[in-house]
Amino acid sequence: MTIKRVNGKYRLDVRPNGAKGKRVIKLFGSKAEALQYERQILSGRIEIQGVQPPIDNRQLTELIPVWYDLHGRGLKAGAGTKVRLHNIATYLQNPIARLVTPSVFALYRNSRLDAGLSPTTLNRELSYIQAMYRELKRLAIIDYESPLLHVKKLKESSRELSYLTHEQLHALFIQVQASTNESLPFVVNICLATGARWSEAQGLTFQNCINQGFQFVDTKNGKNRFIPVCKTLFEQVKERLSLSDFKPCYWAYRVAFSRTQLKVSRGQLAHILRHTFASHFIMRGGNVLALQKILGHSSLTVTMRYSHLSPDYLHQAVQFNPLVKIQSGNKVETK
């Protein structure tokens, strides 16, 4: 389906029922009118050549590209989400989209749990497909509400965030320096000095080394973030980036980390440096609100995962627990 401008008009060219279906070509005075007509055709709300539109029996793999073309391509992670939606459709054996019921999805989810996937991963998958249905309904591509919108997420057990001690960091530095990937030491140091995600550190450019700090622009939430660093690291990184961008080095990092024989919680290897920065920041008395800004968390709730490491927090547990008065000989107050 395409909308092109031709002689001041907008030409809609669409095949609502796929490549073998009837072709609809129509001119409109504005692009908005063309888009609206396109959505109505795709939702089955408009008759084509006097033929009553059939029941919407489009399969998931037919709706996913429509969602992507009209909405997903404008999202930061749209391409990746499209791949994940196709994977879900494949696991479900590509059913008719309107017939995907909560029970069908529950059976699929149970099989994925048995295969070793975590509730967190499955909750993300549910969010992806719910968001797709919700957006298609808003765009009038479908005229029904998917029952999957009422499926609840699985309960996720909170897991402890790992971090590296000074001794463990020393062991890691030895292996990082021994790597043949010359970009690796720079990226590791940037992560530990700023709490940046691996992709943010590896994607840093010479232009974003300013005011003795690093400006991260390709962030997860799309917002720019500036973090100051020490003069030595700033000059080293800026000099290196003046020659060329960093080379991809995550695989080299995995190899270097494996040589240390250190253990890390499943799924946290990519974030262990970020967790290490945040944990040491709080343990040394850093402010949790400042940490939220540094890490770029949109919600303070996420940052509060590190609050239990605060020395003030730990000291107050000793100072204000109910045994203090009893053990000091004071009577317990009663009403």
C-alpha positions in Angstrom: 0.0 0.0 0.0 1.3 3.4 -0.9 0.3 7.0 -0.8 2.0 9.3 -3.3 1.6 12.9 -4.3 0.6 13.2 -8.0 -0.2 16.6 -9.6 -1.2 18.1 -6.3 -3.4 15.2 -5.3 -2.6 12.2 -3.0 -2.9 8.9 -4.8 -3.8 5.9 -2.7 -2.8 2.5 -4.1 -3.8 -0.5 -1.8 -4.7 -4.1 -2.0 -6.8 -4.7 1.2 -6.9 -8.5 0.7 -3.2 -9.0 -0.1 -1.2 -9.3 -3.3 -3.8 -11.5 -5.0 -6.8 -9.4 -3.9 -8.5 -6.5 -5.7 -6.5 -3.3 -6.1 -8.0 0.0 -5.1 -6.6 3.3 -6.6 -8.1 6.6 -5.5 -7.2 10.3 -5.5 -7.6 12.6 -2.5 -7.2 16.3 -1.8 -5.1 15.8 1.3 -2.9 13.1 2.7 -5.0 12.9 5.9 -8.1 12.0 3.8 -6.1 9.3 2.0 -4.8 7.9 5.3 -8.3 7.8 6.8 -9.7 6.0 3.7 -6.9 3.5 3.8 -7.6 2.7 7.5 -11.3 2.2 6.8 -10.5 -0.1 3.9 -8.0 -2.2 5.9 -10.5 -2.5 8.8 -13.2 -3.8 6.4 -15.5 -0.9 7.0 -15.8 0.2 3.3 -17.3 -1.8 0.6 -15.1 -2.3 -2.5 -17.0 -2.2 -5.8 -20.3 -3.0 -4.1 -19.1 -6.2 -2.5 -20.0 -6.5 1.2 -16.7 -6.8 3.1 -16.2 -10.3 4.6 -15.6 -11.0 8.2 -12.1 -9.9 9.3 -10.2 -13.1 9.0 -6.8 -11.6 8.7 -4.0 -13.5 10.4 -1.5 -12.1 12.8 1.2 -11.9 10.2 -1.0 -9.8 8.0 -1.7 -7.2 10.7 1.9 -7.0 12.0 3.3 -5.2 8.9 0.2 -2.9 8.9 0.9 -1.9 12.5 4.6 -1.4 11.7 4.0 0.8 8.6 1.4 3.0 10.3 2.9 3.2 13.8 5.9 0.9 14.6 8.4 2.5 12.3 8.2 5.7 14.3 9.2 4.0 17.5 12.8 3.7 18.7 12.5 -0.1 19.1 9.9 -0.5 16.4 11.9 -2.8 14.2 12.8 -5.1 17.1 9.2 -5.2 18.3 8.1 -6.2 14.8 10.5 -9.2 14.9 9.3 -10.2 18.3 5.6 -10.0 17.2 6.4 -12.2 14.2 8.1 -14.7 16.6 4.9 -14.7 18.8 2.8 -15.3 15.7 5.0 -18.2 14.6 4.8 -19.8 18.1 1.0 -19.5 18.0 1.0 -21.0 14.4 -0.2 -17.7 12.9 -3.9 -17.7 14.0 -6.7 -15.4 12.8 -6.0 -12.3 14.9 -9.5 -11.8 16.2 -9.6 -15.4 17.4 -6.6 -15.2 19.7 -8.3 -15.7 23.1 -6.8 -15.5 26.6 -6.9 -19.3 26.9 -4.9 -19.7 23.7 -2.4 -17.2 24.9 -2.3 -18.9 28.4 -1.4 -22.2 26.8 1.3 -20.6 24.7 2.7 -18.8 27.8 2.8 -22.1 29.8 4.8 -23.8 27.0 7.3 -20.9 27.0 7.6 -21.1 30.8 8.3 -24.9 30.5 11.0 -24.0 27.9 12.8 -21.9 30.5 11.7 -18.4 29.7 11.3 -16.0 32.6 8.0 -14.3 33.6 9.6 -10.9 32.9 10.2 -11.9 29.2 6.7 -13.3 28.8 5.2 -10.1 30.3 7.1 -8.1 27.8 5.7 -10.3 25.0 2.2 -9.7 26.3 2.8 -6.0 26.4 4.0 -6.0 22.8 0.9 -7.8 21.4 -1.5 -5.9 23.6 0.0 -2.6 22.4 -0.3 -3.7 18.7 -4.0 -4.6 19.1 -4.7 -1.4 21.0 -3.0 0.8 18.3 -4.7 -1.0 15.4 -8.1 -0.4 17.0 -7.2 3.3 17.6 -6.2 3.6 13.9 -9.5 1.9 12.8 -7.5 -0.9 11.1 -9.6 -3.4 13.2 -13.1 -2.8 14.5 -13.0 -5.2 17.5 -11.3 -5.1 20.9 -8.9 -8.1 21.4 -9.7 -10.2 24.5 -5.9 -10.3 25.1 -6.2 -6.7 26.5 -7.7 -8.3 29.6 -5.0 -10.8 30.2 -3.0 -10.1 33.4 0.7 -10.2 33.6 2.6 -13.0 35.5 3.9 -12.2 38.9 7.6 -11.5 38.7 9.9 -12.4 41.6 12.3 -9.6 42.4 15.9 -10.6 41.9 19.0 -9.2 43.6 21.0 -6.9 41.3 24.6 -8.1 41.2 27.6 -5.7 41.3 31.4 -6.1 41.3 33.6 -5.5 44.3 36.9 -3.6 44.0 38.8 -7.0 44.0 36.5 -8.3 41.2 36.9 -5.1 39.2 40.7 -5.5 39.5 40.4 -9.0 38.1 38.2 -7.8 35.2 40.6 -4.9 34.4 43.4 -7.4 33.9 41.4 -9.4 31.4 40.1 -6.3 29.6 43.6 -5.0 29.1 44.7 -8.3 27.7 42.0 -8.2 25.0 43.0 -7.7 21.4 40.0 -5.3 21.0 41.6 -1.9 21.7 38.1 -0.2 22.1 37.2 -2.5 25.0 39.1 -0.7 27.9 37.6 2.6 26.9 34.0 1.4 26.8 34.3 -0.5 30.1 35.8 2.6 31.8 33.0 4.8 30.4 30.4 2.4 31.8 32.0 2.4 35.2 32.5 6.1 35.4 29.0 7.1 34.2 26.6 4.2 34.7 25.9 4.3 30.9 24.4 1.3 29.2 26.7 -0.7 27.0 25.2 0.6 23.8 25.4 4.2 25.0 29.1 3.9 25.9 30.0 2.1 22.7 28.1 4.6 20.6 29.7 7.7 22.1 31.2 10.0 19.5 34.0 12.7 19.5 31.3 15.4 19.1 29.6 14.3 22.3 32.8 14.7 24.4 32.1 18.2 25.8 32.7 20.2 28.9 34.8 17.5 30.5 31.9 15.0 30.3 30.0 12.7 27.9 26.7 13.6 26.2 24.7 10.4 25.6 22.2 11.0 22.8 21.1 7.5 21.7 19.5 6.5 25.0 16.8 4.0 25.8 14.1 6.6 26.6 15.2 8.9 23.8 16.3 11.8 26.1 19.8 13.2 26.1 21.9 12.8 29.2 25.1 14.5 30.2 27.5 13.0 32.8 30.7 14.7 33.9 33.8 12.6 34.4 37.4 13.1 35.7 39.8 15.0 33.5 42.1 12.1 32.9 39.4 9.8 31.5 37.8 12.6 29.5 41.1 13.4 27.7 41.9 9.8 27.1 38.5 9.0 25.5 38.4 12.3 23.5 41.8 11.6 22.1 40.8 8.1 21.1 37.5 9.2 19.5 39.3 11.9 17.5 40.8 9.0 15.5 37.6 7.0 14.9 34.5 5.7 16.5 34.7 2.7 18.9 34.7 -0.7 17.3 32.0 -3.2 18.4 33.4 -4.9 21.5 30.7 -6.6 23.4 31.7 -10.0 22.4 35.3 -9.2 23.5 33.8 -8.1 26.8 32.0 -11.4 27.2 35.2 -13.3 26.5 37.2 -11.2 28.9 34.6 -11.6 31.6 34.5 -15.4 31.2 38.3 -15.5 31.7 37.9 -13.9 35.2 35.7 -16.9 36.2 33.4 -14.5 38.1 29.8 -15.4 38.5 27.0 -13.1 37.6 23.2 -13.5 37.9 21.5 -14.7 34.7 20.7 -12.0 32.3 22.8 -9.3 34.1 26.1 -9.5 32.2 25.3 -6.6 29.9 24.2 -4.5 32.9 26.7 -5.6 35.5 28.9 -2.5 35.0 25.9 -0.2 35.2 24.8 -1.9 38.4 28.3 -1.7 39.8 28.4 2.1 39.2 25.0 2.6 40.9 25.8 0.3 43.8 29.1 1.9 44.6 27.6 5.4 44.1 24.9 4.7 46.8 27.3 2.9 49.1 29.6 5.9 49.2 26.8 8.2 50.2 25.5 9.3 46.8 22.0 10.8 46.6 19.3 8.6 45.1 17.7 11.5 43.3 21.0 12.4 41.7 21.5 8.7 40.7 18.1 8.7 39.0 19.2 11.6 36.8 22.6 10.0 36.1 21.1 6.7 35.1 18.3 8.3 33.1 15.5 6.4 34.9 12.1 7.9 34.1 10.8 6.6 37.5 12.4 6.9 40.9 10.9 3.5 41.7 13.5 1.9 39.5 16.4 3.7 41.1 15.1 2.8 44.6 16.3 -0.7 43.9 19.7 0.5 45.1 18.6 2.3 48.2 19.2 -0.6 50.5 22.9 -0.1 49.9 23.0 3.4 51.4 25.1 3.7 54.6 22.4 5.9 56.1 19.8 3.4 55.3 21.8 0.6 57.0 22.7 2.7 60.0 19.1 3.6 60.6 18.2 -0.1 60.7 20.6 -0.4 63.7 19.6 2.8 65.3 15.9 2.7 65.2 14.9 -1.0 65.5 12.6 -1.8 68.5 15.2 -3.7 70.5 17.3 -0.6 71.0 15.2 0.7 73.9 14.8 -2.7 75.5 18.5 -3.5 75.5 19.4 -0.1 76.8 17.2 -0.6 79.9 14.4 1.8 78.9 10.8 0.7 79.3 8.7 0.1 76.3 6.0 2.8 76.0 2.4 1.6 76.3 -0.9 3.2 76.0 
